[in-house]
Amino acid sequence: MMGKVERSLKGLSNSELARKTCTSESFISLLLRGKRRAKVGTLRKVADALGVSMDDLDQYLSRNSQGEKPYGWGEPKKAGEAA
């Protein structure tokens, strides 16, 4: 079953989402694949641009992040810890 974020992303390219959120296309790509963390304010811009709630975006990003929260909340990585 496709969630709200997936439905919103279906009609929006990474470059369009980057433009709407004042970020780069590569940042959006990495964020959506769970390879990049973002500040809460940036996540709010992404959620607003997609027309979804922060909770919906959090669930989507958590599924794609291999267990690590892809945003600035929680414990920072320790020196030498694998990304």
Buried (B, 14 or more C-beta within 10 A) or exposed (E): EEBBBEEBBEEBEBEEBBBBBEBEBEBBBBBBEBEBBBEEEBBBBBBBBBEBEBEBBBBBBBEBBEEEBBBEEEEEEEEEEEE
